[in-house]
Amino acid sequence: MPVILPNVPNTVRIIHQGLLQGIPFVNTMHLQAAGVFSDNGLQALATACHNAYFNAFIPQLNTATSLQSTTVVNLTSRTSGFGTDDTIHTGTVSVTAAPANSVAYCISWTILDRYRGGHPRMYLPGASTNDFTNGRTLTTTKQTALSSAASGYLTSLAGITVEAQTWVPVCVRYFSQHQLLVSPLIRPITDAVVHSRIDSMRRRTGRETG
């Protein structure tokens, strides 16, 4: 049975959608502000978030990767609005032999909260074998570049001024001790960490065909 998540006042979910060799991928983030969001404001916010992802991460991804759209959804109520920017941007890193689609760069978002499991992360697609050493770790150069890109993404989100408001990148915790919370916990994201180990997301290889 699907779980109906509670509303999250003054918060939007950012949904970055793209394609990797024709297989869809999704990266999500949340932002919180103090006031009411108009429909025009949500549209402008979608464009600002789209540009933040594009400028930070697209230069790190291979040419088989494309950002297709960014949608921001107002989580204040089930009837709240949304905005979308569907400008397509393609990765710029040329590779002679790309790794499997399941290979991913992992960005861990830092929050001031200690608990087991479910910490906020973003798994970027579109890797290059040139960025790996020993078949399991990132080169120092790539690790540094991804860390800078992640920090730049956070800075861009925090610098958005749509609706004349301050927007704070946050983590939304819907569950605690395996229980659905009536009022989700909102935790500001304070930093980004990129570890050296290569990560994976198996669903990015698509469904079984045989």
BANUDREN-762452 format. One line per 2 residues: number of its first residue (from 1); their letters; for each residue x, y negated, z negated of N, C-alpha, C, CB. Coordinates in steps of 0.02 Angstrom, whole numbers, plus 50000, padded with zeros to 5 digits. Glycine has a CB too. Example, Ala and Ser with C-alpha at 12.3 -4.5 7.8 and 13.67 -1.06 7.14 Angstrom:
1	AS	50660,50284,49610,50615,50225,49610,50660,50165,49610,50565,50224,49548; 50642,50112,49646,50684,50053,49643,50645,49998,49606,50704,50030,49714;
***
This chain:
1	MP	50042,50059,50000,50000,50000,50000,50044,49938,50000,49952,50000,49939; 50032,49891,50046,50074,49831,50048,50065,49788,49985,50058,49789,50110;
3	VI	50119,49755,49965,50118,49712,49906,50101,49641,49928,50187,49713,49869; 50052,49611,49895,50033,49541,49909,50075,49497,49863,49957,49529,49897;
5	LP	50120,49459,49894,50165,49417,49855,50129,49353,49832,50227,49399,49896; 50146,49329,49773,50115,49268,49747,50138,49206,49785,50129,49259,49673;
7	NV	50101,49152,49780,50120,49089,49810,50182,49061,49775,50062,49038,49807; 50219,49020,49811,50278,48988,49783,50273,48913,49797,50345,49018,49814;
9	PN	50251,48873,49748,50239,48802,49760,50301,48764,49783,50213,48770,49697; 50289,48717,49830,50342,48671,49854,50402,48707,49884,50365,48627,49796;
11	TV	50391,48765,49913,50445,48806,49939,50428,48830,50009,50460,48866,49893; 50478,48833,50053,50468,48860,50120,50517,48919,50130,50479,48806,50174;
13	RI	50494,48966,50170,50538,49020,50192,50563,49004,50262,50501,49090,50191; 50628,49008,50272,50659,48998,50337,50670,49066,50369,50726,48958,50332;
15	IH	50645,49075,50429,50652,49139,50464,50689,49127,50530,50581,49172,50478; 50752,49147,50531,50792,49143,50592,50786,49209,50629,50867,49126,50575;
17	QG	50761,49207,50690,50753,49268,50729,50796,49266,50791,50679,49277,50749; 50826,49324,50808,50869,49326,50866,50871,49396,50897,50939,49305,50848;
19	LL	50914,49403,50947,50922,49466,50982,50996,49483,50985,50892,49463,51053; 51011,49548,50976,51078,49574,50985,51073,49632,51033,51110,49597,50916;
21	QG	51096,49622,51095,51089,49671,51148,51017,49695,51155,51136,49731,51135; 50971,49647,51150,50900,49662,51158,50865,49687,51096,50891,49712,51210;
23	IP	50902,49701,51041,50873,49725,50979,50862,49665,50932,50918,49779,50945; 50803,49657,50903,50790,49598,50861,50826,49601,50794,50716,49591,50849;
25	FV	50844,49543,50770,50870,49536,50702,50838,49476,50670,50948,49530,50702; 50837,49475,50603,50807,49420,50565,50853,49402,50507,50737,49440,50539;
27	NT	50865,49338,50497,50899,49312,50437,50851,49263,50403,50967,49277,50455; 50846,49267,50338,50799,49224,50302,50835,49183,50247,50743,49265,50271;
29	MH	50804,49129,50230,50827,49084,50177,50767,49048,50150,50882,49034,50203; 50773,49016,50092,50719,48976,50063,50744,48907,50045,50690,49011,50001;
31	LQ	50699,48858,50050,50713,48790,50030,50657,48766,49985,50720,48743,50091; 50675,48725,49936,50624,48695,49892,50631,48619,49892,50631,48723,49820;
33	AA	50574,48585,49890,50573,48512,49884,50520,48494,49832,50557,48478,49954; 50510,48430,49821,50466,48408,49768,50396,48392,49790,50495,48348,49734;
35	GV	50386,48375,49854,50322,48348,49875,50282,48393,49921,50332,48284,49907; 50232,48362,49951,50187,48397,49998,50218,48397,50067,50117,48363,49999;
37	FS	50208,48451,50105,50237,48457,50172,50182,48448,50224,50272,48525,50180; 50189,48400,50268,50142,48391,50322,50159,48438,50380,50141,48317,50346;
39	DN	50111,48447,50426,50124,48490,50485,50182,48461,50527,50061,48497,50528; 50182,48396,50537,50237,48365,50575,50303,48372,50539,50221,48291,50587;
41	GL	50300,48367,50473,50361,48376,50434,50388,48447,50439,50347,48359,50361; 50344,48496,50438,50366,48566,50444,50398,48579,50512,50307,48614,50432;
43	QA	50370,48547,50564,50400,48555,50630,50470,48525,50632,50355,48522,50684; 50478,48466,50604,50544,48435,50602,50592,48475,50558,50538,48363,50575;
45	LA	50566,48504,50505,50607,48545,50461,50631,48608,50498,50568,48565,50397; 50588,48638,50538,50607,48697,50577,50665,48681,50623,50548,48724,50617;
47	TA	50662,48623,50656,50716,48603,50701,50780,48590,50663,50696,48540,50740; 50776,48559,50605,50836,48546,50565,50868,48611,50541,50818,48502,50504;
49	CH	50828,48659,50521,50854,48724,50498,50882,48763,50557,50798,48764,50463; 50849,48759,50614,50873,48792,50675,50943,48766,50693,50824,48781,50733;
51	NA	50951,48701,50691,51015,48671,50707,51069,48688,50656,51008,48596,50712; 51049,48694,50593,51097,48712,50540,51125,48782,50553,51063,48709,50471;
53	YF	51082,48829,50571,51105,48898,50586,51147,48899,50649,51044,48946,50593; 51122,48865,50700,51158,48863,50764,51228,48836,50756,51119,48821,50814;
55	NA	51235,48778,50724,51300,48747,50717,51348,48787,50673,51292,48677,50689; 51321,48820,50622,51364,48857,50576,51384,48925,50603,51329,48865,50510;
57	FI	51336,48963,50628,51348,49035,50639,51356,49056,50712,51294,49073,50610; 51322,49023,50758,51326,49044,50828,51398,49046,50854,51284,48998,50872;
59	PQ	51442,48998,50835,51512,49002,50858,51550,49062,50830,51548,48939,50839; 51522,49096,50780,51555,49155,50750,51531,49221,50781,51542,49155,50676;
61	LN	51480,49219,50824,51449,49280,50848,51465,49293,50921,51373,49277,50839; 51461,49357,50941,51480,49374,51009,51426,49354,51060,51495,49449,51015;
63	TA	51444,49357,51124,51400,49331,51177,51339,49375,51190,51440,49325,51240; 51336,49434,51159,51277,49476,51165,51224,49458,51113,51296,49550,51158;
65	TS	51239,49407,51073,51195,49385,51019,51163,49319,51036,51235,49380,50953; 51098,49312,51020,51065,49248,51033,51016,49232,50977,51028,49249,51100;
67	LQ	51016,49169,50956,50966,49143,50910,50906,49123,50953,50993,49082,50868; 50849,49155,50940,50789,49143,50982,50742,49091,50952,50752,49208,50991;
69	ST	50735,49090,50887,50688,49042,50856,50701,49037,50781,50615,49064,50869; 50677,48982,50754,50676,48973,50681,50607,48949,50661,50732,48922,50657;
71	TV	50577,48983,50614,50511,48964,50588,50516,48949,50514,50459,49021,50601; 50486,48895,50492,50481,48882,50420,50407,48888,50400,50509,48810,50402;
73	VN	50396,48926,50347,50328,48940,50323,50320,48911,50254,50314,49017,50322; 50269,48869,50246,50253,48840,50181,50222,48893,50136,50206,48778,50188;
75	LT	50256,48910,50082,50233,48964,50037,50187,48939,49981,50292,48999,50007; 50170,48874,49983,50129,48846,49929,50062,48881,49922,50119,48772,49940;
77	SR	50031,48899,49979,49969,48936,49978,49964,48977,50042,49908,48888,49972; 49915,49023,50045,49908,49066,50103,49880,49028,50164,49863,49124,50087;
79	TS	49855,48969,50153,49828,48929,50208,49875,48871,50227,49759,48903,50190; 49934,48869,50197,49981,48815,50212,50010,48824,50282,50037,48813,50160;
81	GF	50040,48771,50308,50062,48770,50378,50131,48799,50389,50060,48702,50404; 50153,48792,50451,50220,48815,50471,50243,48774,50531,50220,48891,50488;
83	GT	50308,48778,50545,50336,48746,50604,50387,48792,50636,50369,48679,50585; 50397,48785,50702,50442,48830,50738,50483,48791,50790,50403,48886,50773;
85	DD	50546,48809,50795,50589,48785,50849,50614,48846,50886,50650,48741,50821; 50599,48850,50952,50617,48909,50991,50670,48894,51044,50556,48939,51023;
87	TI	50714,48847,51029,50771,48834,51073,50820,48892,51067,50805,48766,51055; 50840,48920,51124,50884,48979,51123,50957,48958,51125,50868,49025,51183;
89	HT	50997,48989,51080,51069,48977,51078,51104,49045,51079,51089,48936,51015; 51157,49051,51119,51193,49113,51127,51262,49110,51096,51198,49131,51201;
91	GT	51283,49166,51065,51349,49170,51036,51404,49155,51086,51360,49238,51006; 51461,49134,51061,51514,49110,51105,51577,49153,51104,51532,49040,51087;
93	VS	51580,49204,51061,51641,49245,51055,51640,49300,51108,51647,49275,50984; 51688,49299,51154,51692,49350,51206,51728,49412,51178,51730,49323,51269;
95	VT	51700,49471,51190,51730,49533,51167,51731,49583,51225,51691,49562,51106; 51785,49622,51227,51789,49673,51279,51753,49737,51259,51862,49689,51294;
97	AA	51751,49751,51194,51716,49810,51169,51684,49793,51102,51764,49872,51163; 51621,49777,51103,51586,49759,51042,51574,49820,50999,51519,49723,51058;
99	PA	51573,49814,50933,51557,49870,50890,51483,49886,50893,51577,49856,50817; 51462,49939,50859,51391,49956,50856,51350,49899,50829,51380,50019,50814;
101	NS	51288,49893,50852,51244,49839,50828,51234,49840,50752,51176,49844,50862; 51245,49898,50722,51234,49903,50650,51288,49869,50609,51230,49976,50630;
103	VA	51345,49855,50639,51400,49822,50603,51380,49749,50590,51466,49826,50644; 51393,49725,50529,51371,49658,50511,51421,49623,50467,51303,49661,50476;
105	YC	51421,49557,50472,51458,49515,50424,51410,49499,50367,51485,49449,50458; 51432,49508,50305,51388,49496,50248,51408,49432,50211,51390,49556,50199;
107	IS	51358,49388,50201,51367,49328,50161,51327,49336,50097,51345,49264,50201; 51360,49330,50040,51326,49334,49976,51315,49263,49949,51366,49377,49925;
109	WT	51253,49247,49932,51237,49181,49906,51242,49183,49830,51167,49158,49929; 51276,49135,49802,51287,49132,49729,51229,49096,49695,51354,49097,49714;
111	IL	51201,49128,49644,51149,49097,49602,51167,49106,49529,51079,49127,49618; 51140,49063,49486,51153,49067,49414,51101,49112,49382,51154,48997,49381;
113	DR	51109,49177,49393,51062,49226,49365,51096,49294,49368,50993,49227,49404; 51095,49331,49314,51126,49397,49312,51072,49451,49307,51175,49402,49252;
115	YR	51073,49496,49354,51026,49552,49353,51051,49605,49402,50953,49530,49373; 51025,49664,49397,51049,49720,49439,51010,49722,49504,51042,49787,49401;
117	GG	51046,49721,49560,51015,49732,49625,50977,49672,49652,50968,49789,49621; 50968,49672,49718,50925,49622,49750,50951,49552,49753,50862,49622,49715;
119	HP	51017,49542,49746,51043,49475,49750,51040,49449,49822,51116,49472,49723; 51035,49384,49831,51024,49357,49899,51085,49365,49943,51006,49283,49895;
121	RM	51074,49391,50002,51127,49401,50051,51100,49386,50121,51155,49473,50048; 51145,49373,50167,51128,49365,50237,51175,49408,50278,51131,49290,50259;
123	YL	51147,49451,50321,51188,49496,50362,51188,49470,50434,51161,49568,50358; 51245,49443,50454,51251,49415,50521,51268,49470,50571,51304,49360,50523;
125	PG	51236,49469,50630,51251,49518,50682,51307,49492,50728,51188,49534,50723; 51318,49528,50784,51362,49502,50836,51435,49502,50819,51341,49433,50853;
127	AS	51460,49556,50788,51529,49559,50768,51576,49573,50827,51538,49613,50715; 51640,49566,50814,51692,49581,50863,51744,49626,50832,51725,49515,50889;
129	TN	51766,49678,50868,51817,49723,50841,51884,49687,50830,51827,49783,50888; 51894,49631,50863,51955,49593,50854,51961,49564,50784,51959,49537,50905;
131	DF	51905,49562,50748,51904,49532,50681,51913,49584,50626,51839,49496,50670; 51927,49647,50643,51933,49701,50594,52005,49725,50588,51887,49759,50612;
133	TN	52022,49747,50528,52086,49781,50517,52072,49845,50480,52136,49736,50478; 52110,49897,50494,52103,49962,50460,52034,49993,50468,52119,49954,50387;
135	GR	51995,49967,50516,51929,49996,50528,51878,49982,50473,51935,50068,50536; 51895,49939,50425,51849,49929,50370,51849,49859,50339,51865,49978,50316;
137	TL	51897,49818,50356,51900,49752,50325,51906,49698,50379,51959,49747,50276; 51886,49637,50360,51893,49580,50404,51964,49553,50402,51843,49525,50384;
139	TT	51985,49524,50457,52049,49489,50455,52041,49427,50411,52072,49468,50527; 52096,49404,50383,52094,49345,50341,52067,49285,50379,52164,49329,50313;
141	TK	52085,49280,50443,52062,49224,50484,51986,49225,50490,52094,49227,50554; 51957,49283,50505,51884,49287,50514,51849,49277,50447,51864,49355,50544;
143	QT	51876,49304,50394,51845,49295,50329,51842,49221,50310,51883,49335,50275; 51896,49186,50323,51898,49115,50309,51849,49076,50352,51969,49088,50320;
145	AL	51845,49095,50417,51799,49060,50463,51727,49071,50442,51810,49085,50534; 51709,49131,50422,51641,49145,50401,51624,49109,50336,51630,49221,50392;
147	SS	51672,49106,50290,51661,49069,50227,51648,48996,50241,51722,49077,50180; 51686,48967,50286,51676,48897,50304,51609,48886,50338,51732,48872,50350;
149	AA	51589,48934,50381,51525,48929,50415,51467,48933,50365,51518,48984,50468; 51472,48979,50318,51419,48986,50267,51413,48924,50224,51432,49048,50223;
151	SG	51470,48896,50204,51469,48834,50165,51440,48776,50206,51541,48816,50141; 51457,48775,50270,51429,48723,50313,51354,48729,50321,51461,48726,50381;
153	YL	51330,48791,50325,51257,48802,50330,51222,48777,50267,51242,48877,50340; 51249,48793,50209,51219,48769,50146,51220,48692,50144,51257,48797,50085;
155	TS	51276,48663,50162,51281,48590,50161,51231,48557,50208,51352,48569,50180; 51222,48587,50267,51174,48559,50315,51103,48564,50288,51178,48596,50382;
157	LA	51085,48620,50258,51017,48627,50230,51006,48577,50174,51006,48699,50203; 51056,48570,50131,51049,48523,50075,51048,48450,50098,51105,48533,50024;
159	GI	51072,48438,50159,51074,48369,50184,51013,48349,50224,51133,48361,50227; 50964,48395,50231,50903,48379,50269,50863,48326,50232,50861,48443,50280;
161	TV	50836,48278,50269,50798,48223,50239,50726,48219,50265,50833,48157,50251; 50701,48274,50295,50633,48275,50321,50583,48259,50265,50617,48343,50353;
163	EA	50532,48220,50281,50481,48198,50232,50512,48155,50177,50446,48259,50201; 50572,48127,50191,50607,48085,50141,50616,48121,50075,50568,48019,50130;
165	QT	50630,48186,50080,50638,48226,50020,50707,48259,50018,50583,48280,50016; 50727,48278,49958,50788,48318,49950,50769,48391,49952,50824,48301,49883;
167	WV	50803,48429,49996,50789,48500,50005,50845,48541,49973,50781,48517,50080; 50826,48589,49932,50875,48629,49895,50872,48701,49919,50862,48625,49819;
169	PV	50927,48730,49944,50927,48801,49960,50919,48843,49896,50993,48821,49996; 50872,48889,49897,50856,48928,49838,50847,49001,49854,50793,48901,49804;
171	CV	50850,49042,49802,50831,49112,49804,50765,49119,49769,50886,49158,49771; 50718,49155,49799,50653,49168,49768,50651,49240,49744,50594,49154,49818;
173	RY	50644,49249,49679,50640,49317,49650,50567,49333,49635,50683,49322,49585; 50540,49381,49672,50471,49402,49663,50464,49458,49611,50441,49425,49728;
175	FS	50519,49493,49597,50516,49550,49552,50568,49544,49497,50528,49616,49592; 50551,49570,49438,50598,49576,49383,50582,49641,49346,50593,49514,49335;
177	QH	50634,49682,49336,50626,49747,49304,50571,49788,49339,50609,49739,49229; 50573,49785,49405,50528,49823,49449,50455,49801,49444,50532,49897,49432;
179	QL	50442,49744,49413,50374,49719,49407,50366,49656,49450,50358,49704,49333; 50309,49652,49485,50294,49592,49524,50277,49535,49477,50235,49606,49573;
181	LV	50311,49479,49485,50301,49422,49442,50241,49380,49464,50363,49378,49440; 50203,49356,49416,50147,49311,49432,50174,49244,49458,50103,49300,49369;
183	SP	50227,49220,49427,50260,49159,49448,50332,49176,49468,50258,49104,49392; 50347,49175,49532,50415,49193,49554,50468,49148,49522,50420,49188,49630;
185	LI	50527,49176,49513,50583,49138,49486,50621,49105,49544,50631,49184,49446; 50634,49040,49536,50669,49001,49587,50739,48987,49562,50631,48935,49604;
187	RP	50789,49008,49599,50858,48999,49579,50897,48961,49634,50892,49067,49563; 50921,48901,49620,50961,48865,49669,51023,48904,49690,50982,48797,49642;
189	IT	51040,48901,49754,51100,48933,49779,51157,48882,49774,51091,48957,49853; 51210,48902,49739,51264,48856,49724,51326,48865,49768,51283,48863,49652;
191	DA	51332,48924,49800,51392,48936,49839,51381,48996,49885,51454,48947,49793; 51429,49008,49929,51428,49066,49974,51493,49104,49967,51416,49044,50047;
193	VV	51489,49170,49968,51549,49212,49963,51548,49262,50020,51552,49249,49894; 51604,49269,50055,51612,49320,50107,51668,49366,50085,51627,49288,50177;
195	HS	51651,49428,50070,51701,49477,50049,51734,49507,50111,51669,49533,50006; 51789,49541,50101,51828,49566,50157,51799,49629,50190,51898,49580,50135;
197	RI	51758,49666,50154,51733,49729,50181,51680,49717,50235,51705,49772,50125; 51683,49758,50288,51632,49756,50340,51569,49789,50312,51657,49793,50404;
199	DS	51511,49761,50330,51447,49789,50307,51408,49816,50367,51405,49736,50270; 51349,49842,50353,51309,49870,50408,51235,49865,50393,51327,49944,50420;
201	MR	51194,49865,50446,51122,49868,50442,51098,49916,50497,51088,49797,50450; 51083,49978,50478,51070,50031,50526,51010,50017,50571,51059,50096,50491;
203	RR	50960,49980,50546,50901,49968,50586,50916,49926,50648,50848,49934,50544; 50973,49893,50650,50991,49852,50708,51014,49895,50768,51046,49803,50690;
205	TG	51016,49961,50759,51030,50004,50817,50965,50025,50850,51070,50065,50795; 50907,50004,50824,50843,50020,50855,50816,50087,50831,50850,50020,50931;
207	RE	50757,50104,50857,50724,50167,50838,50757,50226,50872,50650,50164,50856; 50750,50286,50839,50771,50348,50871,50733,50359,50936,50762,50407,50823;
209	TG	50769,50381,50987,50737,50394,51051,50739,50468,51071,50770,50353,51105; 50771,50509,51030,50774,50579,51048,50796,50622,50991,50820,50589,51107;
***
